[in-house]
């Protein structure tokens, strides 16, 4: 496995129409685990790679797990222990085909096992906080019932909300940055880098207990 240095980020869901209702502020004493779901973070990403780089600077004591570097072969026991050792789980990913990437889906299937994350005795993640931090290629205007996608961005995140709910995790909400398609890297690379820097700043502010400034629809 390719181990990445420390990093920090935070994202998750709240219930429908009650995002962040009755949620406690995140303490900077909490240990933060960032799960990067991009399938080729180092060689085929601008936005997510820069988000993570900025988060490393803003939250240097956090830990990052780069799923894309593992060729879909995950150390289940190690990763379950990582989840146990951290208080906040940040799922950082680009939206691929209206979901999280295949590497992240496979990781959840392998690591969130019956008896660990769910089931009659599977309460190991109960009470842990989870945050979903994502990027899209299409612009924000595409994600509404009258837009190109015909759905709000939050609707594509319902399955992830369900995973958090099944594991009895505390859902904090999500942060989304739109319009950072890899196809625009050559012509708009600096713009994407700036968007990534702002995204990381919003995540860090949320983790530090600042007012959460979400730029997308609620779950």
For each residue, the residues with C-beta under 8 A, 3 or more apart:
1: 69 70 75
2: 66 69 70
3:
4: 7 36 64 65 66 69
5: 56 64
6: 56 60 61 62 63 64
7: 4 34 52 55 56 59 62 63 64
8: 32 34 55 56 58 59 60 61 62 90 203 204 207
9: 32 34 51 52 55 59 62 90 92 131 133 200 203 204 207
10: 26 32 88 90 129 131 133 172 203 206 207
11: 90 91 92 130 131 132 133 134 172 173 174 175 203 206
12: 89 90 91 129 130 131 132 164 169 170 171 172 173 174
13: 19 130 132 157 160 161 164 171 172 173 174 219
14: 18 19 20 21 23 171 172 173 218 219
15: 18 19 21 171 219
16: 218 219
17: 218
18: 14 15 21 22
19: 13 14 15 173 214 218 219
20: 14 23 172 173 212
21: 14 15 18
22: 18
23: 14 20 170 172
24:
25: 209
26: 10 30 88 129 172 206 207 208 209
27: 30 209
28: 207 208 209
29:
30: 26 27 86 87 88 129
31: 62 63 85 86 87 88
32: 8 9 10 59 61 62 63 86 87 88 90 207
33: 62 63 64 65 82 83 85 86 88 89 90
34: 7 8 9 52 55 62 63 64 65 90 92
35: 64 65 67 89 90 91 92 104 107
36: 4 41 48 52 64 65 66 67 68 92 93
37: 67 68 91 92 93 94 100 101 103 104 107
38: 41 44 45 48 49 68 92 93 94 101 103
39: 44 68 96 101 102 103
40: 43 44 45 68
41: 36 38 44 45 48 49 52 66 68 69
42: 45 49 68 69
43: 40
44: 38 39 40 41 182
45: 38 40 41 42 48 49 94 182
46: 49 50 180 182 185 189 192 193 196
47: 50 51 94 135 177 180 192 195 196 199
48: 36 38 41 45 51 52 92 93 94 135 196
49: 38 41 42 45 46 52 53 196
50: 46 47 53 54 192 193 196 197 200
51: 9 47 48 54 55 92 133 135 177 196 199 200 203
52: 7 9 34 36 41 48 49 55 56 64 92 200
53: 49 50 56 57
54: 50 51 57 58 196 197 199 200 201
55: 7 8 9 34 51 52 58 59 62 200 203 204
56: 5 6 7 8 52 53 59 60 62 64
57: 53 54 60
58: 8 54 55 200 201 204
59: 7 8 9 32 55 56 62 204 207
60: 6 8 56 57
61: 6 8 32
62: 6 7 8 9 31 32 33 34 55 56 59
63: 6 7 31 32 33 34 82 86
64: 4 5 6 7 33 34 35 36 52 56
65: 4 33 34 35 36 79 82
66: 2 4 36 41 69 70
67: 35 36 37 70 74 103 104 107
68: 36 37 38 39 40 41 42 101 103
69: 1 2 4 41 42 66
70: 1 2 66 67 73 74 103
71:
72: 102 103 106
73: 70
74: 67 70 79 106 107 110 111
75: 1 78 79
76: 79 80 110 111 113
77: 80 81
78: 75 81 82
79: 65 74 75 76 82 83 107 110 111
80: 76 77 83 84 111 113 116 124
81: 77 78 84 85
82: 33 63 65 78 79 85 86
83: 33 79 80 86 89 111 124 125 128
84: 80 81 124
85: 31 33 81 82
86: 30 31 32 33 63 82 83 89 128
87: 30 31 32 128 129
88: 10 26 30 31 32 33 128 129 130 131 207
89: 12 33 35 83 86 128 129 130 131 169
90: 8 9 10 11 12 32 33 34 35 130 131 132 133 203
91: 11 12 35 37 100 104 130 131 132 133 134 160
92: 9 11 34 35 36 37 38 48 51 52 133 134
93: 36 37 38 48 96 100 101 104 132 133 134 135
94: 37 38 45 47 48 101 134 135 136 137 180
95: 98 99 100 134 135 136 137 153 156
96: 39 93 99 100 101 102
97:
98: 95 149 156
99: 95 96 105 156 159
100: 37 91 93 95 96 104 105 134 160
101: 37 38 39 68 93 94 96 104 105
102: 39 72 96 105 106
103: 37 38 39 67 68 70 72 106 107
104: 35 37 67 91 93 100 101 107 108
105: 99 100 101 102 108 109
106: 72 74 102 103 109 110
107: 35 37 67 74 79 103 104 110 111
108: 104 105 111 112 163
109: 105 106 112
110: 74 76 79 106 107 113
111: 74 76 79 80 83 107 108 116 117
112: 108 109 116 117 118 125 163 167
113: 76 80 110 116 117 122
114: 117 118 119 122
115: 119 121 122
116: 80 111 112 113 122 124 125
117: 111 112 113 114 122 124 125 166 167
118: 112 114 122 166 167
119: 114 115 122
120:
121: 115
122: 113 114 115 116 117 118 119 167
123: 126 168
124: 80 83 84 116 117
125: 83 112 116 117 128 167 168 169
126: 123 167 168 169
127: 168 169 170
128: 83 86 87 88 89 125 167 169 170
129: 10 12 26 30 87 88 89 169 170 172
130: 11 12 13 88 89 90 91 164 169 170 171 172
131: 9 10 11 12 88 89 90 91 172 173 174 175 203 206
132: 11 12 13 90 91 93 157 160 173 174 175
133: 9 10 11 51 90 91 92 93 174 175 199 203
134: 11 91 92 93 94 95 100 157 174 175 176 177
135: 47 48 51 93 94 95 176 177 178 180 199
136: 94 95 143 153 176 177 178 179 180
137: 94 95 179 180 181 182 183
138: 142 143 148 149 178 179 181
139: 142 178 179
140: 143 153 178 179 215 216
141: 144 147
142: 138 139 147 148 149 178
143: 136 138 140 147 149 151 152 153 178 216 217
144: 141 147 149 151 152
145: 150 151 152
146:
147: 141 142 143 144 150
148: 138 142
149: 98 138 142 143 144
150: 145 147
151: 143 144 145 155 156
152: 143 144 145 155 217
153: 95 136 140 143 156 157 176 178 216 217
154: 157 158 174 216 217 218 219
155: 151 152 158
156: 95 98 99 151 153
157: 13 132 134 153 154 160 161 174 219
158: 154 155 161 162 219
159: 99 162 163
160: 13 91 100 132 157 163 164
161: 13 157 158 164 165 171 219
162: 158 159 165 166
163: 108 112 159 160 166 167
164: 12 13 130 160 161 167 169 171
165: 161 162 168 169 171
166: 117 118 162 163
167: 112 117 118 122 125 126 128 163 164
168: 123 125 126 127 165
169: 12 89 125 126 127 128 129 130 164 165
170: 12 23 127 128 129 130
171: 12 13 14 15 130 161 164 165 219
172: 10 11 12 13 14 20 23 26 129 130 131 206
173: 11 12 13 14 19 20 131 132 212 214 218 219
174: 11 12 13 131 132 133 134 154 157 214 216 219
175: 11 131 132 133 134 199 202 203 206 214 215 216
176: 134 135 136 153 215 216
177: 47 51 134 135 136 180 195 196 198 199 215
178: 135 136 138 139 140 142 143 153 216
179: 136 137 138 139 140 195
180: 46 47 94 135 136 137 177 184 192 195 196
181: 137 138 184
182: 44 45 46 137 185
183: 137
184: 180 181 187 188 189 192
185: 46 182 188 189 192
186: 189
187: 184
188: 184 185 191 192
189: 46 184 185 186 192 193
190: 193 194
191: 188 194 195
192: 46 47 50 180 184 185 188 189 195 196
193: 46 50 189 190 196 197
194: 190 191 197 198
195: 47 177 179 180 191 192 198 199
196: 46 47 48 49 50 51 54 177 180 192 193 199 200
197: 50 54 193 194 200 201
198: 177 194 195 201 202
199: 47 51 54 133 135 175 177 195 196 202 203
200: 9 50 51 52 54 55 58 196 197 203 204
201: 54 58 197 198 204 205
202: 175 198 199 205 206 212 213 215
203: 8 9 10 11 51 55 90 131 133 175 199 200 206 207
204: 8 9 55 58 59 200 201 207 208
205: 201 202 208 210 211 212 213
206: 10 11 26 131 172 175 202 203 210 212
207: 8 9 10 26 28 32 59 88 203 204
208: 26 28 204 205
209: 25 26 27 28
210: 205 206
211: 205
212: 20 173 202 205 206
213: 202 205
214: 19 173 174 175 218
215: 140 175 176 177 202
216: 140 143 153 154 174 175 176 178
217: 143 152 153 154
218: 14 16 17 19 154 173 214
219: 13 14 15 16 19 154 157 158 161 171 173 174
